Amino acid sequence: MQITAVELIKAGTKDIKTISELADIIWHQHYSSIISIKQITYMLDMMYNEEALQKQMGEKAHTFYLIRKGDANIGFISVSEVENMRNSYFIHKFYILQDIASKGIGTIAFNELLDLLKPEELRLTVNRQNFKSINFYFKNGFKIESVADFDIGNGYVMNDFVMVWKK
């Protein structure tokens, strides 16, 4: 089944529970073959609790979008503008339920994001072992800009690529 349309719906604090629930499902589906369950739990607790999501939506100025097909929320994206760079954004989160991924949904959602933001460039980080996502980003015009390791506490380090998309 090929999906031909999705909507990006701007999310707010009323959607925090939905975003948190989607993250829990998606992270366990996707990351369990890449990082340990303990690290997944740690990162979900750190980034997707109500207070953390409120902070991201508020003082950190992340804009969240629910990815919706029909009446169903099937994923989410969060972005923020890069300071002092016109039309440049950082993609913090881009997640789709794994049981319906690989049907063109990500590319459709990405194109919707491009239509909304009209960016000159986009950046993101992706785990270096996350081959499925890396290939998705390559397919959609991203290139690897650098390699970076981020200490996230509790003995965990994110081993990432920094990827960039330019208009």
C-alpha positions in Angstrom: 0.0 0.0 0.0 1.6 3.3 -1.2 0.5 6.3 0.8 0.1 9.5 -1.3 -0.9 12.1 1.2 -0.1 13.1 4.8 -0.7 16.3 6.7 1.7 18.1 9.0 -0.4 19.6 11.9 1.4 22.1 14.1 1.4 20.6 17.6 1.2 22.4 20.9 1.3 21.6 24.6 -2.1 19.9 24.3 -0.3 17.3 22.1 2.5 16.4 24.5 0.9 13.1 25.6 0.4 12.1 21.9 4.1 12.9 21.0 5.4 11.1 24.1 3.3 8.0 23.3 4.4 8.0 19.7 8.0 8.4 20.7 7.8 5.4 23.1 6.3 3.2 20.4 8.7 4.3 17.6 11.9 4.3 19.7 11.2 0.7 20.9 10.4 -0.4 17.3 13.3 1.3 15.7 16.2 1.7 18.1 16.3 -1.6 19.9 18.6 -3.0 17.2 20.9 0.0 17.4 21.2 0.9 21.1 20.3 -0.9 24.4 16.9 -0.9 25.9 18.4 0.9 29.0 19.7 3.7 26.7 16.3 3.9 25.0 14.5 4.2 28.3 17.0 6.8 29.5 16.7 8.9 26.4 12.9 8.7 26.3 12.8 9.7 30.0 15.1 12.6 29.4 13.6 14.0 26.2 10.0 13.0 26.1 8.6 13.6 29.6 6.0 16.4 29.9 8.4 18.9 31.4 11.1 18.3 28.7 8.6 18.6 25.8 7.2 21.8 27.3 10.7 23.2 27.6 11.4 22.3 24.0 8.2 23.9 22.8 8.7 27.0 24.9 12.1 28.3 25.7 14.0 26.2 23.2 11.6 27.3 20.5 11.2 23.9 18.8 8.2 23.8 16.5 6.5 20.4 16.6 4.3 18.9 13.8 2.2 15.8 14.1 2.4 13.7 10.9 -1.2 12.7 10.3 -2.8 10.3 7.8 -6.5 10.7 7.9 -7.5 10.8 11.6 -4.4 8.9 12.7 -1.2 10.4 14.1 1.6 8.4 12.5 4.6 10.3 13.6 6.1 13.7 14.4 8.8 16.2 13.4 10.4 19.0 15.4 12.5 21.8 14.0 14.0 25.1 15.2 15.5 28.0 13.3 19.2 28.3 13.4 20.2 31.6 15.1 21.8 34.2 12.9 21.2 32.1 9.7 18.3 33.2 7.5 16.1 30.3 6.3 18.2 27.7 8.1 16.7 25.1 10.3 17.7 22.2 12.5 15.6 19.0 12.5 15.6 17.7 16.1 13.1 14.9 15.6 11.7 13.1 12.5 9.9 9.8 13.5 7.3 7.7 11.8 5.6 4.5 13.1 7.7 1.6 11.8 4.8 -0.6 10.8 3.9 1.9 8.1 7.3 3.3 7.3 9.0 2.5 4.0 5.9 3.4 2.0 7.0 6.8 1.0 5.5 8.5 4.0 8.8 10.0 5.2 9.5 11.6 1.8 6.0 13.0 1.6 6.3 14.4 5.1 9.7 15.8 4.3 8.3 17.5 1.2 5.5 19.0 3.2 8.0 20.3 5.7 10.0 21.9 2.8 6.7 23.5 1.6 6.0 24.9 5.1 9.5 26.2 5.9 10.9 27.1 2.5 14.4 26.6 3.9 17.8 27.4 2.3 19.3 24.6 4.4 18.5 22.0 7.0 20.7 20.2 9.4 20.2 17.2 11.6 22.1 14.5 13.5 21.6 10.8 13.0 23.1 7.8 14.8 26.0 6.4 12.7 24.5 2.9 13.0 21.0 4.0 11.9 21.5 2.9 8.3 17.8 3.0 7.3 17.5 6.6 8.3 20.8 7.6 6.8 19.8 6.1 3.5 16.4 7.9 3.7 18.3 11.2 4.2 20.7 10.5 1.4 17.7 9.8 -0.9 16.2 13.1 0.1 19.2 15.2 -0.7 21.2 15.3 2.5 25.0 14.9 2.7 27.2 14.0 5.6 28.8 17.2 6.9 30.8 15.8 9.9 31.0 13.1 12.5 30.1 14.1 16.1 29.9 12.4 19.5 27.6 13.9 22.1 27.8 12.9 25.8 24.2 12.7 27.0 24.9 11.7 30.5 24.6 8.5 32.6 27.5 7.0 30.7 25.8 7.3 27.3 27.3 8.9 24.1 25.4 9.5 20.9 27.7 8.6 18.0 26.2 10.6 15.1 26.6 12.0 11.7 25.8 15.7 11.2 23.9 15.8 7.9 23.0 18.9 5.8 20.4 19.5 3.1 20.9 22.6 0.9 18.4 24.1 -1.6 
